[in-house]
């Protein structure tokens, strides 16, 4: 009698460190089967078929949304969980006051029993992936081990998965390992742990994107920011966009905005007709993360380490972001949106409404009439995971191996008052002060209360992998290492009048602020010197075709010293958190701001 069991396939790599780590995880997690992801279309089809069979994936309208599916996460697992996200540095002081800290020994003691046998009855997927363009010297390799088919399917959209990653890794290359299990999806047994000294990630108990797709916030920001500090580059929570003027000249911007604050909308901006006819264009390089290095020409060069968009669905419409909607019309994985009876994805703010007597199935899987508005049909943090290559406004330079040269950096957030529509920093150091003190109203992208104003330095508060005072110092030091540093700007699309109405229309009209920044970078634009920075007068903006009264534009640009004076105590309290690790240059910038306000 012969053994009828199939002969195990040899592992697709000779990298000894990777093979040893996979074997260690197999011994710990005890899966029934092991699968090395190769990134092939056959593999994708098999993942989808398996998820359709077990009910974790639902097909959408095949003709209207070909290759698109819906996934519903557990209702207790719908956003990043900052309170159980830990930096596991050897010294607590190195994690800093903005991170939760757990010692590496305690993290291993706490999580090892959770991982022990957690994959019995499940498949262990080994997902090798490239962060950045394949073959770029600025790219890096990660390997995620997971028991989630949803993660395996999503990672192939968000990164470059499989054979290409293993070929770039080679037999002796280094990689960032990440171990993930959905566990029992018990919030009391949920941990996302980062070991910056070992460049290691452990995540247990969540299947939600930012907690489970370990290449995203975990590697590309928390671990990468710690790597960047030691290696002299920058890993930032930033969009990347390409602005083309009527003469065809291109300028590249990076922009930091907290999650769900219009970052994707700006990255995919469509010019208003009055500016489009002049020849202005905006194209996307990336919508969320930028890795930046100093080039041999003395400029800062950036790559987008991701290959897809993990965008917030609610509020995305043909008015706010038609390019995003076009991107999601095929090969897209929707998470926690609603679906109509005929298989169309739907969310609040999509721009159209079903018939009043129509029925929808909400994000929890409950079918109810559209007239029942007792709770949202789509979760406020519902998402779409779509390939970047499908974006209609994607720049042809988005995968250039050397990246693109950055001439301007933007800091923005949701502020109802105080911060003007746009201002330019006096210097790189002053720009670091603007980034270090930026504040925004919280959104549904993270668990917790929404609409609360909090300081979110560089939009990195949840993502910095080490002490944020040292992170500020790294920004200051990078300014000394960049012979031709970018100009730094602060923007605020969300300022309101006394009645609570927005002063600025936003969306495509934000191009007018970008044009002014571009003119400042080129040395042509005018500005008014104010205590907080260089601000355009209404006449300095290209307002042709803008249907907004002049007094409202002026109000959007106004700098009120009394409002800025009220910021000072809060900034002092914010800076006090960092103690002796707050760079003295930032204390000096705060004192200079106080003096300018008095003067």
SULUR-V676513 format. One record per residue. N is the residue number from 0. RES is the residue in one small letter. OMEGA is omega in degrees with one decimal (999 if undefined). Layout:
[[N:RES:OMEGA] [N:RES:OMEGA]]
//
This chain:
[[0:x:179.9] [1:x:178.1] [2:x:-176.8] [3:x:-178.7] [4:x:-177.5] [5:x:176.6] [6:x:-179.3] [7:x:177.7] [8:x:176.3] [9:x:178.8] [10:x:-173.2] [11:x:-179.5] [12:x:173.6] [13:x:178.9] [14:x:-172.5] [15:x:-178.9] [16:x:179.3] [17:x:-179.7] [18:x:-179.9] [19:x:-178.9] [20:x:177.1] [21:x:179.1] [22:x:178.0] [23:x:-179.6] [24:x:177.2] [25:x:178.8] [26:x:-177.2] [27:x:-170.0] [28:x:173.7] [29:x:178.0] [30:x:173.2] [31:x:-178.2] [32:x:-179.6] [33:x:179.3] [34:x:173.6] [35:x:-178.5] [36:x:-179.5] [37:x:178.2] [38:x:-175.6] [39:x:176.1] [40:x:177.2] [41:x:178.6] [42:x:178.0] [43:x:-179.3] [44:x:-179.7] [45:x:177.2] [46:x:-179.1] [47:x:-179.1] [48:x:179.9] [49:x:-179.5] [50:x:174.2] [51:x:-178.2] [52:x:-178.0] [53:x:174.5] [54:x:179.1] [55:x:178.2] [56:x:-178.3] [57:x:-179.1] [58:x:173.3] [59:x:-175.8] [60:x:-170.9] [61:x:-178.5] [62:x:-178.1] [63:x:-176.9] [64:x:-177.0] [65:x:178.5] [66:x:-177.5] [67:x:-177.2] [68:x:177.8] [69:x:172.9] [70:x:175.1] [71:x:176.5] [72:x:175.6] [73:x:-178.5] [74:x:177.0] [75:x:-171.1] [76:x:-168.9] [77:x:-176.6] [78:x:172.1] [79:x:-179.0] [80:x:-174.7] [81:x:-175.3] [82:x:176.8] [83:x:174.5] [84:x:-170.9] [85:x:165.8] [86:x:-173.7] [87:x:174.4] [88:x:-180.0] [89:x:-178.8] [90:x:179.1] [91:x:-178.5] [92:x:-178.0] [93:x:175.1] [94:x:175.9] [95:x:-173.8] [96:x:-177.4] [97:x:180.0] [98:x:165.0] [99:x:-177.4] [100:x:169.3] [101:x:179.9] [102:x:177.6] [103:x:-179.3] [104:x:179.2] [105:x:179.0] [106:x:178.9] [107:x:-180.0] [108:x:-177.8] [109:x:-172.6] [110:x:-178.3] [111:x:176.7] [112:x:178.0] [113:x:179.7] [114:x:-175.6] [115:x:178.1] [116:x:-173.1] [117:x:-177.1] [118:x:174.7] [119:x:-177.8] [120:x:-176.7] [121:x:174.0] [122:x:172.5] [123:x:178.1] [124:x:172.2] [125:x:-174.0] [126:x:172.0] [127:x:-176.8] [128:x:176.7] [129:x:169.8] [130:x:-175.9] [131:x:-179.9] [132:x:178.0] [133:x:179.4] [134:x:179.7] [135:x:175.7] [136:x:179.7] [137:x:-179.0] [138:x:177.4] [139:x:-175.0] [140:x:170.0] [141:x:174.1] [142:x:176.4] [143:x:170.7] [144:x:-175.4] [145:x:172.0] [146:x:-177.0] [147:x:174.5] [148:x:176.4] [149:x:177.4] [150:x:179.8] [151:x:-180.0] [152:x:-178.4] [153:x:-177.5] [154:x:179.2] [155:x:173.6] [156:x:-172.8] [157:x:-178.3] [158:x:174.9] [159:x:-167.8] [160:x:163.5] [161:x:-171.5] [162:x:-179.4] [163:x:179.3] [164:x:-179.6] [165:x:177.7] [166:x:178.4] [167:x:178.7] [168:x:-179.5] [169:x:-175.6] [170:x:-173.4] [171:x:-176.4] [172:x:178.9] [173:x:179.8] [174:x:175.2] [175:x:-179.9] [176:x:176.4] [177:x:179.3] [178:x:-177.3] [179:x:169.0] [180:x:175.6] [181:x:178.6] [182:x:178.9] [183:x:-176.1] [184:x:178.3] [185:x:-178.8] [186:x:179.1] [187:x:179.1] [188:x:-176.5] [189:x:-178.7] [190:x:172.3] [191:x:-171.2] [192:x:179.7] [193:x:179.2] [194:x:-172.6] [195:x:-179.6] [196:x:179.7] [197:x:-175.2] [198:x:-173.2] [199:x:178.1] [200:x:170.7] [201:x:179.0] [202:x:-176.4] [203:x:168.1] [204:x:179.3] [205:x:173.5] [206:x:-177.2] [207:x:-173.1] [208:x:-173.3] [209:x:177.9] [210:x:-170.7] [211:x:175.7] [212:x:-165.7] [213:x:176.0] [214:x:-171.8] [215:x:-175.5] [216:x:-174.2] [217:x:-179.7] [218:x:-168.1] [219:x:178.3] [220:x:-171.5] [221:x:178.7] [222:x:-177.6] [223:x:179.5] [224:x:176.9] [225:x:175.6] [226:x:-176.0] [227:x:178.6] [228:x:-178.5] [229:x:-173.9] [230:x:174.0] [231:x:173.6] [232:x:-173.0] [233:x:173.5] [234:x:-166.8] [235:x:176.5] [236:x:-169.4] [237:x:166.6] [238:x:173.0] [239:x:179.0] [240:x:-179.4] [241:x:177.6] [242:x:178.0] [243:x:-178.7] [244:x:-176.5] [245:x:178.4] [246:x:178.5] [247:x:178.9] [248:x:-176.5] [249:x:175.3] [250:x:-176.4] [251:x:-179.7] [252:x:166.7] [253:x:-176.3] [254:x:180.0] [255:x:176.0] [256:x:173.3] [257:x:-179.3] [258:x:177.3] [259:x:176.9] [260:x:175.3] [261:x:-178.3] [262:x:179.4] [263:x:178.9] [264:x:179.7] [265:x:-179.8] [266:x:-177.6] [267:x:-174.2] [268:x:172.3] [269:x:-178.1] [270:x:173.6] [271:x:-174.1] [272:x:-176.6] [273:x:179.4] [274:x:178.2] [275:x:-179.8] [276:x:175.7] [277:x:178.4] [278:x:178.0] [279:x:178.8] [280:x:170.9] [281:x:176.0] [282:x:-173.5] [283:x:166.8] [284:x:178.9] [285:x:-174.5] [286:x:-171.5] [287:x:-171.8] [288:x:177.7] [289:x:169.7] [290:x:-171.8] [291:x:-179.1] [292:x:175.8] [293:x:-179.4] [294:x:179.7] [295:x:179.2] [296:x:178.1] [297:x:178.0] [298:x:176.0] [299:x:-178.0] [300:x:-172.9] [301:x:168.7] [302:x:168.9] [303:x:-177.5] [304:x:-176.3] [305:x:178.2] [306:x:-178.1] [307:x:178.4] [308:x:175.1] [309:x:-167.3] [310:x:174.3] [311:x:-177.2] [312:x:-175.7] [313:x:-177.8] [314:x:178.0] [315:x:-175.7] [316:x:176.3] [317:x:176.1] [318:x:-173.7] [319:x:-175.9] [320:x:-179.4] [321:x:179.0] [322:x:177.5] [323:x:178.9] [324:x:179.1] [325:x:179.5] [326:x:-173.1] [327:x:-174.9] [328:x:176.2] [329:x:173.9] [330:x:-175.6] [331:x:176.6] [332:x:177.8] [333:x:-180.0] [334:x:173.0] [335:x:168.8] [336:x:172.7] [337:x:177.9] [338:x:178.1] [339:x:-179.6] [340:x:177.9] [341:x:169.0] [342:x:178.1] [343:x:175.7] [344:x:-178.3] [345:x:175.6] [346:x:177.1] [347:x:-179.2] [348:x:-179.3] [349:x:175.5] [350:x:174.1] [351:x:-178.5] [352:x:173.7] [353:x:174.3] [354:x:-177.1] [355:x:-179.0] [356:x:179.2] [357:x:176.2] [358:x:173.7] [359:x:170.0] [360:x:-173.6] [361:x:-172.6] [362:x:177.1] [363:x:-179.9] [364:x:179.7] [365:x:178.8] [366:x:-179.6] [367:x:-179.2] [368:x:179.7] [369:x:178.4] [370:x:178.7] [371:x:-177.3] [372:x:-175.8] [373:x:176.9] [374:x:-177.6] [375:x:174.9] [376:x:175.0] [377:x:176.8] [378:x:-179.0] [379:x:177.5] [380:x:176.6] [381:x:-167.1] [382:x:166.9] [383:x:177.1] [384:x:-171.2] [385:x:178.2] [386:x:179.0] [387:x:-176.9] [388:x:179.4] [389:x:-175.1] [390:x:-177.7] [391:x:-176.7] [392:x:-179.5] [393:x:178.9] [394:x:174.8] [395:x:-179.4] [396:x:-171.1] [397:x:178.8] [398:x:175.9] [399:x:-174.7] [400:x:-178.6] [401:x:-177.5] [402:x:178.7] [403:x:-177.3] [404:x:-175.3] [405:x:178.4] [406:x:-179.2] [407:x:176.4] [408:x:-178.6] [409:x:168.3] [410:x:-178.7] [411:x:178.2] [412:x:179.1] [413:x:176.1] [414:x:179.5] [415:x:-176.4] [416:x:164.0] [417:x:-172.8] [418:x:-179.7] [419:x:-179.0] [420:x:179.7] [421:x:172.4] [422:x:178.4] [423:x:177.1] [424:x:178.4] [425:x:-174.7] [426:x:174.7] [427:x:-179.2] [428:x:176.5] [429:x:176.3] [430:x:175.7] [431:x:175.8] [432:x:177.4] [433:x:178.4] [434:x:-177.4] [435:x:-176.2] [436:x:-176.2] [437:x:-177.9] [438:x:-178.3] [439:x:174.6] [440:x:-174.8] [441:x:-179.7] [442:x:-176.8] [443:x:-178.9] [444:x:176.6] [445:x:177.6] [446:x:179.4] [447:x:-177.2] [448:x:176.8] [449:x:177.3] [450:x:-179.3] [451:x:179.4] [452:x:176.9] [453:x:173.4] [454:x:-179.6] [455:x:-173.7] [456:x:176.4] [457:x:-172.8] [458:x:-176.2] [459:x:-175.8] [460:x:-179.7] [461:x:-166.4] [462:x:-178.5] [463:x:-173.0] [464:x:179.7] [465:x:-175.8] [466:x:-174.2] [467:x:172.8] [468:x:175.6] [469:x:176.5] [470:x:175.0] [471:x:-179.6] [472:x:178.8] [473:x:176.4] [474:x:178.9] [475:x:179.6] [476:x:177.6] [477:x:177.3] [478:x:178.4] [479:x:-176.3] [480:x:-178.1] [481:x:-179.0] [482:x:-179.3] [483:x:-172.9] [484:x:175.6] [485:x:168.1] [486:x:-176.8] [487:x:-177.2] [488:x:171.0] [489:x:-178.7] [490:x:177.8] [491:x:-179.3] [492:x:-163.9] [493:x:-179.2] [494:x:-176.2] [495:x:174.4] [496:x:-176.6] [497:x:-179.8] [498:x:178.9] [499:x:178.3] [500:x:179.4] [501:x:179.0] [502:x:-173.7] [503:x:-176.1] [504:x:176.1] [505:x:179.5] [506:x:-176.3] [507:x:-179.2] [508:x:177.3] [509:x:175.0] [510:x:-178.8] [511:x:175.0] [512:x:177.9] [513:x:179.6] [514:x:177.1] [515:x:177.0] [516:x:179.5] [517:x:177.9] [518:x:176.9] [519:x:178.9] [520:x:-179.3] [521:x:178.7] [522:x:-176.7] [523:x:-170.7] [524:x:177.9] [525:x:179.5] [526:x:176.4] [527:x:179.5] [528:x:179.1] [529:x:179.3] [530:x:-174.0] [531:x:-179.6] [532:x:-179.0] [533:x:-171.6] [534:x:176.9] [535:x:165.1] [536:x:178.8] [537:x:-180.0] [538:x:179.1] [539:x:179.8] [540:x:175.2] [541:x:-172.7] [542:x:-179.9] [543:x:179.0] [544:x:179.9] [545:x:-177.6] [546:x:178.5] [547:x:179.4] [548:x:-175.8] [549:x:-177.8] [550:x:177.9] [551:x:173.5] [552:x:178.6] [553:x:179.3] [554:x:178.4] [555:x:-178.8] [556:x:-171.1] [557:x:173.4] [558:x:-179.8] [559:x:-175.0] [560:x:-179.2] [561:x:177.5] [562:x:178.1] [563:x:176.0] [564:x:177.8] [565:x:177.2] [566:x:-170.1] [567:x:-179.5] [568:x:-179.6] [569:x:177.3] [570:x:178.5] [571:x:178.0] [572:x:177.3] [573:x:-179.6] [574:x:-177.5] [575:x:-180.0] [576:x:-171.9] [577:x:173.6] [578:x:-175.8] [579:x:-180.0] [580:x:173.2] [581:x:-178.9] [582:x:-178.9] [583:x:179.0] [584:x:-179.6] [585:x:173.1] [586:x:177.9] [587:x:178.4] [588:x:177.8] [589:x:178.1] [590:x:178.9] [591:x:177.0] [592:x:178.3] [593:x:-179.2] [594:x:179.7] [595:x:177.9] [596:x:177.5] [597:x:-176.7] [598:x:999]]
//
